[in-house]
């Protein structure tokens, strides 16, 4: 058993023997995550497999926790607001498709919350394995496209503006999608020590992320990696492991810096990277630049409290506002904007609150929560509401938070059932099961 698996033992609610229905759910879930990076065509295989997951959930008697209802209601209000804003443009099939996709993605978040609330260690491990596999596939596609290995025609489908997209349509999506598997691999290296296969996988996916030339993804990766290391340091139980974290962070930073230096030896990569590293790009500045459109969008929300409808802002002003919070108010109106804001704030609260709780899945939960926090920070400068992995992360946070709450209640009941200690034979302070526990123990 690996150190990471030892740190995340079998969930207390995992069945000793899984039924055929539960095995079916886990198998379809794994296949779904493996397919999640193939979005070059729409509808993607992900959509069809998700339907099979719902069918498998019905066969396996997937439980719907009452605590998922708030998420369902908030997402319902968000999508109903979009439907109301659509009424003024109902004849446009593209806009109807936009709302249908929004409703579908909201459904995935709810289903994931229900699935990951039970047998969560096994299911998150399956998700992690499938995610890393899909990351390898999409990185291979990105490398083939960027270096034109399959010719110009294929490269045109796997790149955009000389940036790798792989089997996605957007280089920013490729970069952000790769963050979670990279952080998981960094965590595995920290827990298990340097392993050739894990190191090679981490560096390979990191190379794919760098080829996306997404400044936001680079920033979120740095944040998520450092924050995960910091959380593991805070929750460590020994000084030796804390020193190991510090050493690993320094060594990893040096290795990554050396890798980037090697990449910069390629002229095409160096020129594009220098261009992308500019703090303000040409499309950011000016009254109609990204940040100028943020101001325009903010003012529009007061003139159109019911929302403009999907794509109307881009039609009027030439390009989208590229701010998910602002987009929610401009597109869906005040009710939709407040509903989306509520979903994000509640999910952030659940993520930050529950990743500090010591559970069998804590080390699996930490990268998920931190990646979600980084993604929300990035959403101030980019639209993420139709990113499939954003809804996956939302469902993961809610599902694992539900499992954490149930686990705390379970432990409290166990402690309440324990017999009271004999007053005449109380052990000295610092000895026995009632002794104070040090921080991180």
N, C-alpha and C positions, 0 to 999 in steps of 0.2 A: 504494500500500500504506500502511495506517495505521501509526502508531508502535507501537501495541500488537501488530499483526500482525508488524511488523519485529522486535519484541522476542521474539516466539515464532515463529520460522521453521519451515519444514517439518520435521517430525520426521525424524531420521536413518533411522528404520526405515519411514517412509511409502513405500508403493509408488509408483514413477514412473507406473505406469498401474494404476488400481484395477480389479479384476475386477468382473463384474456382481454377484457374490455380495457383495463388499465394499461396493459402492455400495448394494445392497439393505439391508445391515446399517445403514449410515449413515443411509439414508432413514428406515427404521423407527425408529431411535434418536431422530432428530429429531422425528418425529411423536409418539413416546412422551413425550418431555419436554414437548412442546407441550400434551399432554393431562393433564399431571401435576397441574394445579391444579383440575381438574374432578372433585371428590370429593363432590359434593352428593348423588349417588346411589351405591349400592353393590349389586352389584359395579360399579366405575367403569370407564369406557372404558380407563383405564390398565391394568387387569388383562388385558383382552382383547388390547390392543396388545403387552403384554409377552410374551404367548404367541407372537404373530407375530414378535417380536424373537428369541425362542429358535429358532423355525423358520428365520428369516433367518440366525441364527448357524450353524445346522447346514448350511444351503445354502452359506453363505460360508466354511465350514470354520473357524469361530472356534476359536482355539487356547486350550487350558486349560493355564496355566502351573503347574508343580509347586509353585511358591511360593504358590499360592492354597489349597493343601490345608490348611495350618493354620487359615485362616479357615473353610473348610468344616467341619473337625472341631469347632472351637469352637462354631460355630453349630449343628452337629448335636447336640452335648452339651446345649446350651441348650434346644433344642426337644424332645429326648428327655426331658429332665427335666420339661418342661411336660406332655408326654404321660403320663408316670408319675403326676404329680400329678392329672391329669385322670381317671385310672382310678376314683377314688373318686366322681366326679361325671359319669361317662360318659353318663348318660341325658339330660343337659342339652344340647340342640342348640346353644344359644348359646355354651357353653363349648367345644364341639367346633369351632365356627366360629372362635372366638378362636385356638385352636391351629393350625388350618389357615391362618389369615391370618399367624400368626407364621412358620410354615414357608415360606409363599409369599414373604414379605418378605425372609427370610433368603436365599432363592434369588435374589431380585433383586440383593442385595448381591454374591453370588458371580458372577453373570452380568456385572454392571457391572465388577467387578474384572478379569474376563477380557477384556472389550471394551476398556477404557481402558488396558490394558497394551500395546496395539498401535495404531499410527497415532494416537497419543494427542493430538497437537496438533489434527488435523482433528476428531477426535471430541469433544474438550473444547470446541472452538469451536462445533460444532454444538449441544452441550449448552447452552452459554452463550446462543446465539441463541434456541433453543427455550424456555429458561427465561425470558428477558426477554419474549418474545412471550406466554407463558402468564401472566407477571406482569402485563402490561398487561390481559389479558382478565379476570383475577380482580380486579384493582383496579377496573376499570369496573363489574363486578358488585357489588363492595363499596360503591362510591359510589352506585350505583342503589338499593341496599338502605338505606344509612344515611340518605340524603336523601329516601327514599320516592318516588323519581321514577316508579316503575311502580305506585304504589298500596300500600296496607297489606298486602294479601295477598302480593305479591311481596317486599315488605320483610321480612315475617316469615320468609321462606325464606333471605334473604340477610343476616340479622343475628341476633344473639343478645344479649339483655340490653342493647339499644341500642348494641351494638358490631358493627362490620362483620365478616362472615364470608366474604362473596363466595360463591364456589362451593365453599368448604370448610364443614365443620359446626362449626368451633371457631375463635373469633377469635384464640386463641393460636397456632393452626396457621397461620392466614393471615399473622400478623405474622412468625412465624419463617421461613415459607417464602419471604417476600419479601427476606430479608436478603442472600442470596447474589447475586441479580441487582442489587440496589442497590449492593453493594460492587464488583461487576464494572463497573458504570457509573461509579462514582466513580474506579475505577482507569483506565478509558478516558479520562475527562476529564483525569486527571493525565498520562497518556501522550501524548494527542493535543492537549491544550489545550481551551479552552472551545469546545464545539460546540453549536449551538442544539438539534439533535435529541437528542443525548446528555443535555444538561442537562434538557430537558423530560421525557425518559423517567425520569431519576433522580428528579426532583422529583415526578413523577406517582406512581411506585411508593412513594416515601417518604410521600406523602399517604395512600396506601392502607394502609401499615404503621401510620401514626399513628391512622387510623380504627379499627384493630383494638383500640386501647387496651390493648395487651398490655405491661405493664411489663417483663416478662422480655425480650420481643422488642426493646423500646426499648434496654434495657441491652446485649443481645448485639450489636445494630447498632452502638452507639457503640464497644464493644470491638472488633468485627471491622473497622470502618472505621479506627480509630486504629492497631490492630495491623497492618493491611495497609499503611497509610502508613509505619509504622515499619519494616516488613520491606523495603519498596521503598527506603526511605532507606538501610538497611544494605547492600542489594545494589546500590545505584546505583554507577556507574563514574565519575561526574563530580561536582564540587562544584556546578556550575550546576544539575544536575538535583536535587540534594539541597535547594538553596535553593528550587527550584520546588515541591518537595513541601511544605516548610514554608509557603510562601506560599499554596499551594492549600488546605492544611488550615485555615489561618486564615480565608481567604475563604469556604470552604465552611461553616465553623462560623457565620460571620456571616450568610450567606444562609439557612441552615437556621433559625437563631434568628429571623430576620425572618419566615420562612414560618410558624413556630410562632406568632409574635405575631399574624400575620394570622388564623390558625386560631382563636386564643383570642378573637378579636373576635366569633365566633359563640357565643352564650350556651350553647346545648346542648353544644357541644364543650368550652367552658371548664368548665362544671360537672362533666361526666363526667371530664375530664382532671384536675381538682383532686382528685376523689374517688380516681381511680386512682393518683395520685402519692403517696398516703399510704403510708408504709413498711410498716405492718402493717394489713391489712384485717381486717374482722370474722371472716372465715372462716380467718384465719391464727392468731389468738390463742386461748387457752383450752386446757384439757386435751384437748378433742376437736377443736381446730383443726388446721390443716395440720401445724404443728410438733409439736403434741401427738401426732398420729397417727404421726409419724415415730418417736417414742419407743416407742409401742405396737407398731408394726411391727417395730422392732429387737428387742424382747423376744420377740415371737411367733416369730421365726426360730429361737430356741433350743428352743421347745416343739414346733415342726413342721419338723424338718430336711428332710422330703420335700416341703414346701410345702403351702399351703392349696388351691391351684388358682385359676384365673382368677375374679375378681370376688368371691371369698369374703370378702376383707378388707372390701370396700365393703358387702357384705351384712350383715356382723356389726357394723361400726362406723359405718355410715351413709354413708361416702364413702371413696374410694380414698386411699392415703397420699400420692400425688402426689410420688413420689421414685422415679425409674426404677431406681436401684441397689437400693433397699429392696424395690421391687416384684419385682425379679428373684429375690431370696431368698425373699420371702413367697409368691409365686405358684409359682415353679419349684423351690424348695428350694435347698439348699446347692450341689449340683452345678450347677444352672442359674444360680444367682447368681454363682458363681465363674467359670463359662464366659462369662457376659455381661461380668463385670468384666475378664476376660482379653481379650476382643474389644476392649473400649474402651481398655484400657491399651496393648495392642499397636498399635492404630490410632493412638492419640495419639502414641506413640513414632515410628511411621512418618511421621506428618504433620509433626511438629516436626523430625525428623532430616533428612528429604528436601527440605523446602521451602528449606533453605539451600544445596542443591546446585545449581550453575549448569548448567542444561539448557535445551534449546530451549523447554520448557514451564514453566519456573520461574515466570514471571509469571502463568501460568494456574493453577498449583498453589497459589500463596500464598493467594488468597482462599478456596479450597476448604479448605485445612488450617486456617486461622484460624476460618472459620465452623464447622468441625467442633469445634474446641476450645471455642468459645463455646457451642455446642449442648450439649456434654457438661457444661459448668459449669451450664447452665440445668437439666439433667436432675436436679439435686439437689432441685428444687422443682416439677417437672412430669414427667408421663409422656411419653416420646418414642419408646418402643420400637415403636409401630405407626405412626409417621410415615414416609411413603414417602420423603421427601427425606432423612431420617436414614440410611436404608439406601443411598440413592443416594450420599450423601457418603462413607459407609463404603467402598462399592465404588470410588469415585473415588480415595480415598486409597490403597487397596491397589493398584489398577491402575497409578496414576502412580508409586507407590513401586517396583513391580516394573519398570516402564519405566526409572525412574531408576537402579536397581541394574544393569540390563542396559546402560544407556548408559555408566555409569562403567566397567564391564568392557570395553565396546567401546573407550572412549577409552584405557584402560590398555593394551589390545592394540595400538592404533595407536602409542602412545608407545614400546612395547617393540619395535615393528617399525621404528622410526626409526633410521637409521644413527648410530653414535656420532660425535661431532664430532672433527675432526682436532685432536690436542693441539697441533700446531705452529701452528694457525691459529685458536685459540680467541679469540673476540671479547672485548673488555674487559668488566668487570663492569657490568651495567646495559644491555648492548647485545645484541640477538639474541634468538632464541627461548628461550634458557635463562636469561634475566634474571629476577630476582625480580619477582613481580607484586604490585602494591599491593592492600590489602584492598578488596574490592568490584570488582576488575578482572576 
